Amino acid sequence: MRDEFPVLSGYRLLELADEPGVLCGKVFADLGADVLKIEAPRGGPDRERAPFAGDRRGENTSLHFAAYNAGKRGLTLDLEREEGREIFLDLVARADFVIDSYAPGVLQTLGLEYASLARANPRIIHASVTPFGQEGPYREFASTEMVTSALAGLLYMVGEPGEAPVHTNFPMSVHAAAALDAATGLLVAHHERERSGLGQYIDVSAQEAAKWMTFDVALRWELEGAILRRAGAALEYAEGIRRRVHWRCSDGWVAFAVFPAPSSYKSARSLTEWMQEEGYETGAFGEASWEDLDYFDMSEKDILALEDPVAKFFEDRSMQELYDGALDRAILLAPAMTAREIVESPQLEALDFWAEVADPDRGGDARYPRFLRSSEVSVGVRRRAPRLGEHNQEVYENELGIPAERLRKLGDHGVV
């Protein structure tokens, strides 16, 4: 690594974002930017989000907040108060980027829209993340992540055929996509600023960002007039022809499938040999001539005949046993890993994926993941998530020059 300093060291991002944009600030913090998370004096809603460390509900114990705000500094500021807006514009004058997730028109009402920020700092780059963007008939609609996912076509594709769509248990898929779009936009705009010296405004729609996850679905409609259907936990070769992908084992699930490809045929034959060595009946699976099998014209009875021997073999073994055997025998199989197994993964450990950060509010040291590895620059988590208003004095008094007595009065009046 030639550069021991983070790539965005010396740059500052002001974050006025909750869940839809919070990952953008996290990316910038990991890249070394000074990210100032600005919350209302009472704290933001993400501080109240479960789970909590040790089941202790509090403004500094949310594990969700810790995960997405590590690496940032924390300020409190009431932007609905004139003094708060003046302080924010002072911060803008010393910043490089702003990210917000306010509803369209709110910052304009406060006099803090991009045009006002640009007057305070012509180099400022401002990105807004909203459910549907700043224009169009949906611009003023409120939305949850699930609603935006539905309106982006993502929800329609998840679930079993003939059943209702299923929302993913992880609630930030669309919001993560939008936040990463914002981070990309800010960095692209920064590249342009290096040429022109001027900032710009970036409008990110979560609905639009989610379409990248279903781009092939939209393209299929555009080119063929076909609407792809939910396939569930299976591979669907043709209408009604589905093959199992996810298999139960003694302590969880593994993924395994045979599909039309030479590497898959080799995998199936290796599994057959393993089953036979262990004394299992391989039945139709072991007798199959995979190169000649008509994947697109099989009856349900034929498919079950292929799958039943494999299901029995998998059910009698643990995920680790199956994975170790698959690695030894070149079988295309993977465990459906839980959070515990991911944390214990020797592969991630070998990649130096985790950074240990002290966090006494949440019970001690915690390990955070890095989002990329580079041979040239330092990337990673450098501090725990901030306590509410933790860096008020450090920034307002020491950097903006607000006298201690005035800062105390601003606190007493609920401005900070």
Contacts in CASP RR format, 6 or more apart in sequence:
PFRMAT RR
TARGET T0000
AUTHOR 0000-0000-0000
METHOD contacts of the structure
MODEL  1
MRDEFPVLSGYRLLELADEPGVLCGKVFADLGADVLKIEAPRGGPDRERA
PFAGDRRGENTSLHFAAYNAGKRGLTLDLEREEGREIFLDLVARADFVID
SYAPGVLQTLGLEYASLARANPRIIHASVTPFGQEGPYREFASTEMVTSA
LAGLLYMVGEPGEAPVHTNFPMSVHAAAALDAATGLLVAHHERERSGLGQ
YIDVSAQEAAKWMTFDVALRWELEGAILRRAGAALEYAEGIRRRVHWRCS
DGWVAFAVFPAPSSYKSARSLTEWMQEEGYETGAFGEASWEDLDYFDMSE
KDILALEDPVAKFFEDRSMQELYDGALDRAILLAPAMTAREIVESPQLEA
LDFWAEVADPDRGGDARYPRFLRSSEVSVGVRRRAPRLGEHNQEVYENEL
GIPAERLRKLGDHGVV
1 374 0 8 1.000
1 375 0 8 1.000
1 376 0 8 1.000
1 377 0 8 1.000
1 378 0 8 1.000
2 376 0 8 1.000
3 376 0 8 1.000
3 377 0 8 1.000
3 378 0 8 1.000
4 378 0 8 1.000
5 377 0 8 1.000
5 378 0 8 1.000
6 31 0 8 1.000
6 32 0 8 1.000
6 33 0 8 1.000
6 377 0 8 1.000
6 378 0 8 1.000
6 379 0 8 1.000
6 380 0 8 1.000
7 31 0 8 1.000
7 32 0 8 1.000
7 374 0 8 1.000
7 377 0 8 1.000
7 378 0 8 1.000
7 379 0 8 1.000
8 28 0 8 1.000
8 31 0 8 1.000
8 32 0 8 1.000
8 33 0 8 1.000
9 32 0 8 1.000
9 33 0 8 1.000
10 32 0 8 1.000
10 33 0 8 1.000
10 34 0 8 1.000
11 28 0 8 1.000
11 32 0 8 1.000
11 33 0 8 1.000
11 34 0 8 1.000
11 96 0 8 1.000
11 97 0 8 1.000
12 33 0 8 1.000
12 34 0 8 1.000
12 35 0 8 1.000
12 36 0 8 1.000
12 94 0 8 1.000
12 95 0 8 1.000
12 96 0 8 1.000
12 97 0 8 1.000
13 25 0 8 1.000
13 28 0 8 1.000
13 33 0 8 1.000
13 34 0 8 1.000
13 35 0 8 1.000
13 36 0 8 1.000
13 95 0 8 1.000
13 96 0 8 1.000
13 97 0 8 1.000
13 98 0 8 1.000
13 99 0 8 1.000
13 186 0 8 1.000
14 36 0 8 1.000
14 38 0 8 1.000
14 88 0 8 1.000
14 91 0 8 1.000
14 92 0 8 1.000
14 95 0 8 1.000
14 97 0 8 1.000
14 98 0 8 1.000
14 99 0 8 1.000
15 21 0 8 1.000
15 22 0 8 1.000
15 24 0 8 1.000
15 25 0 8 1.000
15 35 0 8 1.000
15 36 0 8 1.000
15 37 0 8 1.000
15 38 0 8 1.000
15 72 0 8 1.000
15 99 0 8 1.000
15 100 0 8 1.000
16 38 0 8 1.000
16 79 0 8 1.000
16 98 0 8 1.000
16 99 0 8 1.000
16 100 0 8 1.000
16 101 0 8 1.000
16 102 0 8 1.000
17 24 0 8 1.000
17 25 0 8 1.000
17 99 0 8 1.000
17 100 0 8 1.000
17 101 0 8 1.000
17 129 0 8 1.000
17 179 0 8 1.000
18 44 0 8 1.000
18 45 0 8 1.000
18 46 0 8 1.000
18 101 0 8 1.000
19 46 0 8 1.000
19 68 0 8 1.000
19 101 0 8 1.000
19 145 0 8 1.000
19 172 0 8 1.000
19 175 0 8 1.000
20 101 0 8 1.000
20 129 0 8 1.000
20 130 0 8 1.000
20 131 0 8 1.000
20 145 0 8 1.000
20 175 0 8 1.000
20 178 0 8 1.000
20 179 0 8 1.000
20 206 0 8 1.000
21 99 0 8 1.000
21 101 0 8 1.000
21 129 0 8 1.000
21 175 0 8 1.000
21 178 0 8 1.000
21 179 0 8 1.000
21 182 0 8 1.000
22 46 0 8 1.000
22 68 0 8 1.000
22 69 0 8 1.000
22 101 0 8 1.000
22 179 0 8 1.000
23 68 0 8 1.000
23 172 0 8 1.000
23 175 0 8 1.000
23 176 0 8 1.000
23 179 0 8 1.000
23 180 0 8 1.000
23 183 0 8 1.000
24 99 0 8 1.000
24 127 0 8 1.000
24 129 0 8 1.000
24 179 0 8 1.000
24 180 0 8 1.000
24 182 0 8 1.000
24 183 0 8 1.000
24 186 0 8 1.000
25 33 0 8 1.000
25 35 0 8 1.000
25 37 0 8 1.000
25 72 0 8 1.000
25 99 0 8 1.000
25 179 0 8 1.000
25 183 0 8 1.000
26 35 0 8 1.000
26 68 0 8 1.000
26 69 0 8 1.000
26 70 0 8 1.000
26 71 0 8 1.000
26 72 0 8 1.000
27 179 0 8 1.000
27 180 0 8 1.000
27 183 0 8 1.000
27 371 0 8 1.000
28 35 0 8 1.000
28 97 0 8 1.000
28 183 0 8 1.000
28 186 0 8 1.000
29 35 0 8 1.000
29 70 0 8 1.000
29 71 0 8 1.000
29 72 0 8 1.000
29 381 0 8 1.000
29 382 0 8 1.000
30 71 0 8 1.000
30 370 0 8 1.000
30 371 0 8 1.000
30 379 0 8 1.000
30 380 0 8 1.000
30 381 0 8 1.000
31 377 0 8 1.000
31 379 0 8 1.000
32 378 0 8 1.000
32 379 0 8 1.000
32 380 0 8 1.000
32 382 0 8 1.000
33 96 0 8 1.000
33 97 0 8 1.000
34 73 0 8 1.000
35 71 0 8 1.000
35 72 0 8 1.000
35 73 0 8 1.000
36 72 0 8 1.000
36 73 0 8 1.000
36 74 0 8 1.000
36 75 0 8 1.000
36 91 0 8 1.000
36 95 0 8 1.000
36 391 0 8 1.000
36 395 0 8 1.000
37 69 0 8 1.000
37 72 0 8 1.000
37 73 0 8 1.000
37 74 0 8 1.000
37 75 0 8 1.000
37 386 0 8 1.000
38 74 0 8 1.000
38 75 0 8 1.000
38 76 0 8 1.000
38 77 0 8 1.000
38 79 0 8 1.000
38 88 0 8 1.000
38 91 0 8 1.000
39 47 0 8 1.000
39 74 0 8 1.000
39 75 0 8 1.000
39 76 0 8 1.000
39 77 0 8 1.000
39 388 0 8 1.000
39 389 0 8 1.000
40 76 0 8 1.000
40 77 0 8 1.000
40 78 0 8 1.000
40 79 0 8 1.000
41 76 0 8 1.000
41 77 0 8 1.000
41 78 0 8 1.000
41 411 0 8 1.000
41 414 0 8 1.000
41 415 0 8 1.000
41 416 0 8 1.000
43 59 0 8 1.000
43 76 0 8 1.000
43 388 0 8 1.000
46 62 0 8 1.000
46 64 0 8 1.000
46 65 0 8 1.000
46 68 0 8 1.000
46 69 0 8 1.000
47 58 0 8 1.000
47 59 0 8 1.000
47 60 0 8 1.000
47 62 0 8 1.000
47 65 0 8 1.000
47 388 0 8 1.000
48 57 0 8 1.000
48 58 0 8 1.000
48 59 0 8 1.000
48 62 0 8 1.000
49 62 0 8 1.000
49 64 0 8 1.000
49 65 0 8 1.000
50 57 0 8 1.000
50 62 0 8 1.000
50 64 0 8 1.000
51 62 0 8 1.000
51 63 0 8 1.000
51 64 0 8 1.000
52 58 0 8 1.000
52 61 0 8 1.000
52 62 0 8 1.000
52 63 0 8 1.000
53 61 0 8 1.000
53 62 0 8 1.000
53 63 0 8 1.000
53 66 0 8 1.000
53 361 0 8 1.000
53 362 0 8 1.000
53 363 0 8 1.000
54 61 0 8 1.000
54 363 0 8 1.000
59 387 0 8 1.000
59 388 0 8 1.000
60 361 0 8 1.000
60 362 0 8 1.000
60 387 0 8 1.000
60 388 0 8 1.000
61 361 0 8 1.000
61 362 0 8 1.000
63 362 0 8 1.000
65 385 0 8 1.000
66 359 0 8 1.000
66 362 0 8 1.000
66 366 0 8 1.000
66 384 0 8 1.000
66 385 0 8 1.000
67 368 0 8 1.000
67 385 0 8 1.000
68 385 0 8 1.000
69 385 0 8 1.000
69 386 0 8 1.000
70 357 0 8 1.000
70 368 0 8 1.000
70 381 0 8 1.000
70 383 0 8 1.000
70 384 0 8 1.000
70 385 0 8 1.000
71 381 0 8 1.000
71 382 0 8 1.000
71 383 0 8 1.000
71 384 0 8 1.000
71 385 0 8 1.000
72 383 0 8 1.000
72 385 0 8 1.000
72 386 0 8 1.000
73 383 0 8 1.000
73 386 0 8 1.000
73 390 0 8 1.000
73 391 0 8 1.000
73 394 0 8 1.000
73 395 0 8 1.000
74 386 0 8 1.000
74 387 0 8 1.000
74 388 0 8 1.000
74 389 0 8 1.000
74 390 0 8 1.000
74 391 0 8 1.000
74 392 0 8 1.000
75 389 0 8 1.000
75 391 0 8 1.000
75 392 0 8 1.000
75 395 0 8 1.000
75 396 0 8 1.000
75 416 0 8 1.000
76 388 0 8 1.000
76 389 0 8 1.000
76 392 0 8 1.000
76 416 0 8 1.000
77 84 0 8 1.000
77 87 0 8 1.000
77 88 0 8 1.000
77 415 0 8 1.000
77 416 0 8 1.000
78 84 0 8 1.000
78 414 0 8 1.000
78 415 0 8 1.000
78 416 0 8 1.000
79 85 0 8 1.000
79 88 0 8 1.000
79 110 0 8 1.000
79 112 0 8 1.000
80 110 0 8 1.000
81 413 0 8 1.000
81 414 0 8 1.000
81 415 0 8 1.000
83 410 0 8 1.000
83 413 0 8 1.000
83 415 0 8 1.000
84 415 0 8 1.000
84 416 0 8 1.000
85 110 0 8 1.000
85 111 0 8 1.000
85 112 0 8 1.000
87 396 0 8 1.000
87 400 0 8 1.000
87 402 0 8 1.000
87 410 0 8 1.000
87 415 0 8 1.000
87 416 0 8 1.000
88 112 0 8 1.000
89 112 0 8 1.000
89 116 0 8 1.000
89 117 0 8 1.000
89 120 0 8 1.000
90 400 0 8 1.000
91 395 0 8 1.000
91 400 0 8 1.000
92 98 0 8 1.000
92 117 0 8 1.000
92 120 0 8 1.000
92 121 0 8 1.000
92 124 0 8 1.000
93 120 0 8 1.000
93 121 0 8 1.000
94 121 0 8 1.000
94 399 0 8 1.000
94 400 0 8 1.000
95 121 0 8 1.000
95 124 0 8 1.000
96 123 0 8 1.000
96 124 0 8 1.000
96 125 0 8 1.000
96 190 0 8 1.000
97 124 0 8 1.000
97 125 0 8 1.000
97 126 0 8 1.000
97 127 0 8 1.000
97 186 0 8 1.000
97 190 0 8 1.000
98 117 0 8 1.000
98 124 0 8 1.000
98 125 0 8 1.000
98 126 0 8 1.000
98 127 0 8 1.000
99 126 0 8 1.000
99 127 0 8 1.000
99 128 0 8 1.000
99 129 0 8 1.000
99 182 0 8 1.000
99 186 0 8 1.000
100 107 0 8 1.000
100 126 0 8 1.000
100 127 0 8 1.000
100 128 0 8 1.000
100 129 0 8 1.000
101 128 0 8 1.000
101 129 0 8 1.000
101 130 0 8 1.000
102 128 0 8 1.000
102 130 0 8 1.000
103 130 0 8 1.000
103 140 0 8 1.000
103 142 0 8 1.000
104 128 0 8 1.000
104 130 0 8 1.000
104 133 0 8 1.000
104 134 0 8 1.000
104 139 0 8 1.000
104 140 0 8 1.000
105 113 0 8 1.000
107 113 0 8 1.000
107 128 0 8 1.000
114 124 0 8 1.000
114 126 0 8 1.000
114 201 0 8 1.000
117 124 0 8 1.000
117 126 0 8 1.000
118 124 0 8 1.000
118 126 0 8 1.000
118 199 0 8 1.000
122 197 0 8 1.000
122 198 0 8 1.000
122 199 0 8 1.000
123 193 0 8 1.000
123 197 0 8 1.000
123 198 0 8 1.000
123 199 0 8 1.000
124 199 0 8 1.000
125 186 0 8 1.000
125 189 0 8 1.000
125 190 0 8 1.000
125 193 0 8 1.000
125 199 0 8 1.000
125 200 0 8 1.000
125 201 0 8 1.000
125 202 0 8 1.000
126 200 0 8 1.000
126 201 0 8 1.000
126 202 0 8 1.000
127 182 0 8 1.000
127 185 0 8 1.000
127 186 0 8 1.000
127 201 0 8 1.000
127 202 0 8 1.000
127 203 0 8 1.000
127 204 0 8 1.000
128 134 0 8 1.000
128 201 0 8 1.000
128 202 0 8 1.000
128 203 0 8 1.000
128 204 0 8 1.000
129 178 0 8 1.000
129 179 0 8 1.000
129 181 0 8 1.000
129 182 0 8 1.000
129 204 0 8 1.000
129 206 0 8 1.000
130 139 0 8 1.000
130 203 0 8 1.000
130 204 0 8 1.000
130 205 0 8 1.000
130 206 0 8 1.000
131 138 0 8 1.000
131 141 0 8 1.000
131 142 0 8 1.000
131 143 0 8 1.000
131 147 0 8 1.000
131 148 0 8 1.000
131 205 0 8 1.000
131 206 0 8 1.000
131 207 0 8 1.000
132 138 0 8 1.000
132 139 0 8 1.000
132 141 0 8 1.000
132 143 0 8 1.000
132 148 0 8 1.000
132 151 0 8 1.000
132 205 0 8 1.000
132 206 0 8 1.000
132 207 0 8 1.000
133 139 0 8 1.000
133 203 0 8 1.000
133 204 0 8 1.000
133 205 0 8 1.000
133 207 0 8 1.000
133 208 0 8 1.000
134 203 0 8 1.000
135 203 0 8 1.000
138 151 0 8 1.000
138 207 0 8 1.000
143 151 0 8 1.000
143 206 0 8 1.000
145 171 0 8 1.000
145 172 0 8 1.000
145 173 0 8 1.000
145 174 0 8 1.000
145 175 0 8 1.000
145 206 0 8 1.000
146 155 0 8 1.000
146 167 0 8 1.000
146 171 0 8 1.000
148 174 0 8 1.000
148 206 0 8 1.000
148 207 0 8 1.000
148 210 0 8 1.000
149 155 0 8 1.000
149 167 0 8 1.000
149 168 0 8 1.000
149 173 0 8 1.000
149 174 0 8 1.000
149 210 0 8 1.000
150 156 0 8 1.000
150 165 0 8 1.000
151 207 0 8 1.000
152 174 0 8 1.000
152 206 0 8 1.000
152 207 0 8 1.000
152 208 0 8 1.000
152 210 0 8 1.000
152 211 0 8 1.000
152 213 0 8 1.000
152 214 0 8 1.000
153 210 0 8 1.000
153 211 0 8 1.000
153 214 0 8 1.000
153 217 0 8 1.000
154 173 0 8 1.000
154 174 0 8 1.000
154 210 0 8 1.000
154 213 0 8 1.000
154 214 0 8 1.000
155 165 0 8 1.000
155 166 0 8 1.000
155 167 0 8 1.000
156 165 0 8 1.000
156 230 0 8 1.000
157 165 0 8 1.000
157 214 0 8 1.000
157 217 0 8 1.000
157 228 0 8 1.000
157 230 0 8 1.000
158 165 0 8 1.000
158 166 0 8 1.000
158 167 0 8 1.000
158 168 0 8 1.000
158 230 0 8 1.000
158 232 0 8 1.000
159 165 0 8 1.000
159 166 0 8 1.000
159 230 0 8 1.000
159 232 0 8 1.000
160 166 0 8 1.000
160 230 0 8 1.000
160 232 0 8 1.000
160 233 0 8 1.000
161 229 0 8 1.000
161 230 0 8 1.000
161 231 0 8 1.000
161 232 0 8 1.000
161 236 0 8 1.000
161 240 0 8 1.000
161 242 0 8 1.000
162 230 0 8 1.000
163 230 0 8 1.000
165 230 0 8 1.000
173 210 0 8 1.000
173 213 0 8 1.000
174 206 0 8 1.000
174 207 0 8 1.000
174 209 0 8 1.000
174 210 0 8 1.000
175 206 0 8 1.000
177 206 0 8 1.000
177 209 0 8 1.000
177 210 0 8 1.000
177 212 0 8 1.000
177 213 0 8 1.000
178 204 0 8 1.000
178 205 0 8 1.000
178 206 0 8 1.000
178 209 0 8 1.000
178 210 0 8 1.000
180 209 0 8 1.000
181 204 0 8 1.000
181 208 0 8 1.000
181 209 0 8 1.000
182 202 0 8 1.000
182 204 0 8 1.000
185 202 0 8 1.000
185 204 0 8 1.000
186 202 0 8 1.000
189 199 0 8 1.000
189 200 0 8 1.000
189 202 0 8 1.000
192 199 0 8 1.000
192 200 0 8 1.000
193 199 0 8 1.000
193 200 0 8 1.000
211 218 0 8 1.000
217 228 0 8 1.000
220 226 0 8 1.000
220 227 0 8 1.000
220 228 0 8 1.000
221 227 0 8 1.000
229 236 0 8 1.000
231 242 0 8 1.000
233 244 0 8 1.000
233 245 0 8 1.000
233 246 0 8 1.000
234 242 0 8 1.000
234 243 0 8 1.000
234 244 0 8 1.000
234 245 0 8 1.000
235 242 0 8 1.000
235 243 0 8 1.000
235 245 0 8 1.000
235 257 0 8 1.000
235 259 0 8 1.000
236 242 0 8 1.000
237 243 0 8 1.000
237 295 0 8 1.000
237 296 0 8 1.000
238 296 0 8 1.000
238 297 0 8 1.000
241 295 0 8 1.000
241 296 0 8 1.000
241 297 0 8 1.000
241 298 0 8 1.000
241 303 0 8 1.000
242 303 0 8 1.000
243 257 0 8 1.000
243 258 0 8 1.000
243 259 0 8 1.000
243 295 0 8 1.000
243 303 0 8 1.000
243 307 0 8 1.000
244 257 0 8 1.000
244 307 0 8 1.000
244 311 0 8 1.000
245 255 0 8 1.000
245 256 0 8 1.000
245 257 0 8 1.000
246 253 0 8 1.000
246 254 0 8 1.000
246 255 0 8 1.000
246 336 0 8 1.000
247 253 0 8 1.000
247 254 0 8 1.000
247 255 0 8 1.000
247 256 0 8 1.000
247 310 0 8 1.000
247 311 0 8 1.000
247 314 0 8 1.000
248 311 0 8 1.000
248 314 0 8 1.000
248 315 0 8 1.000
249 314 0 8 1.000
249 315 0 8 1.000
249 317 0 8 1.000
249 318 0 8 1.000
249 319 0 8 1.000
249 322 0 8 1.000
250 315 0 8 1.000
250 316 0 8 1.000
250 317 0 8 1.000
250 318 0 8 1.000
251 318 0 8 1.000
251 319 0 8 1.000
252 318 0 8 1.000
252 319 0 8 1.000
252 335 0 8 1.000
252 336 0 8 1.000
253 319 0 8 1.000
253 335 0 8 1.000
253 336 0 8 1.000
254 314 0 8 1.000
254 319 0 8 1.000
254 322 0 8 1.000
254 323 0 8 1.000
254 333 0 8 1.000
254 334 0 8 1.000
254 335 0 8 1.000
254 336 0 8 1.000
255 333 0 8 1.000
255 334 0 8 1.000
255 335 0 8 1.000
255 336 0 8 1.000
256 271 0 8 1.000
256 310 0 8 1.000
256 314 0 8 1.000
256 331 0 8 1.000
256 332 0 8 1.000
256 333 0 8 1.000
256 334 0 8 1.000
257 264 0 8 1.000
257 332 0 8 1.000
258 264 0 8 1.000
258 265 0 8 1.000
258 267 0 8 1.000
258 268 0 8 1.000
258 290 0 8 1.000
258 306 0 8 1.000
259 295 0 8 1.000
260 295 0 8 1.000
263 332 0 8 1.000
264 290 0 8 1.000
264 332 0 8 1.000
265 290 0 8 1.000
265 291 0 8 1.000
266 330 0 8 1.000
267 330 0 8 1.000
267 331 0 8 1.000
267 332 0 8 1.000
267 333 0 8 1.000
268 285 0 8 1.000
268 286 0 8 1.000
268 288 0 8 1.000
268 290 0 8 1.000
269 290 0 8 1.000
270 329 0 8 1.000
270 330 0 8 1.000
270 331 0 8 1.000
271 285 0 8 1.000
271 310 0 8 1.000
271 313 0 8 1.000
271 329 0 8 1.000
271 331 0 8 1.000
271 333 0 8 1.000
272 282 0 8 1.000
272 285 0 8 1.000
272 286 0 8 1.000
273 329 0 8 1.000
274 325 0 8 1.000
274 329 0 8 1.000
274 331 0 8 1.000
275 281 0 8 1.000
275 282 0 8 1.000
275 285 0 8 1.000
275 286 0 8 1.000
275 309 0 8 1.000
275 310 0 8 1.000
275 313 0 8 1.000
276 282 0 8 1.000
278 313 0 8 1.000
280 309 0 8 1.000
280 312 0 8 1.000
280 313 0 8 1.000
281 309 0 8 1.000
282 309 0 8 1.000
283 305 0 8 1.000
283 309 0 8 1.000
284 302 0 8 1.000
284 305 0 8 1.000
284 306 0 8 1.000
284 309 0 8 1.000
285 305 0 8 1.000
285 306 0 8 1.000
285 307 0 8 1.000
285 309 0 8 1.000
285 310 0 8 1.000
286 309 0 8 1.000
288 306 0 8 1.000
314 322 0 8 1.000
319 335 0 8 1.000
319 336 0 8 1.000
319 337 0 8 1.000
319 341 0 8 1.000
320 335 0 8 1.000
322 333 0 8 1.000
322 335 0 8 1.000
323 333 0 8 1.000
323 334 0 8 1.000
323 335 0 8 1.000
325 331 0 8 1.000
326 332 0 8 1.000
326 333 0 8 1.000
326 334 0 8 1.000
335 341 0 8 1.000
337 345 0 8 1.000
342 348 0 8 1.000
343 354 0 8 1.000
343 367 0 8 1.000
348 354 0 8 1.000
348 369 0 8 1.000
351 373 0 8 1.000
352 370 0 8 1.000
352 373 0 8 1.000
353 369 0 8 1.000
353 370 0 8 1.000
354 367 0 8 1.000
354 368 0 8 1.000
354 369 0 8 1.000
354 370 0 8 1.000
355 367 0 8 1.000
355 368 0 8 1.000
355 369 0 8 1.000
355 370 0 8 1.000
355 380 0 8 1.000
355 381 0 8 1.000
356 365 0 8 1.000
356 366 0 8 1.000
356 367 0 8 1.000
356 368 0 8 1.000
357 365 0 8 1.000
357 366 0 8 1.000
357 367 0 8 1.000
357 368 0 8 1.000
357 381 0 8 1.000
357 382 0 8 1.000
357 383 0 8 1.000
357 384 0 8 1.000
358 364 0 8 1.000
358 365 0 8 1.000
358 384 0 8 1.000
359 365 0 8 1.000
359 366 0 8 1.000
359 384 0 8 1.000
359 385 0 8 1.000
361 384 0 8 1.000
361 387 0 8 1.000
362 384 0 8 1.000
366 384 0 8 1.000
368 380 0 8 1.000
368 381 0 8 1.000
370 379 0 8 1.000
370 380 0 8 1.000
370 381 0 8 1.000
371 379 0 8 1.000
371 380 0 8 1.000
372 379 0 8 1.000
373 379 0 8 1.000
389 416 0 8 1.000
392 407 0 8 1.000
392 416 0 8 1.000
393 404 0 8 1.000
393 407 0 8 1.000
396 402 0 8 1.000
396 407 0 8 1.000
396 410 0 8 1.000
396 416 0 8 1.000
397 403 0 8 1.000
397 404 0 8 1.000
397 407 0 8 1.000
402 410 0 8 1.000
407 416 0 8 1.000
410 416 0 8 1.000
END
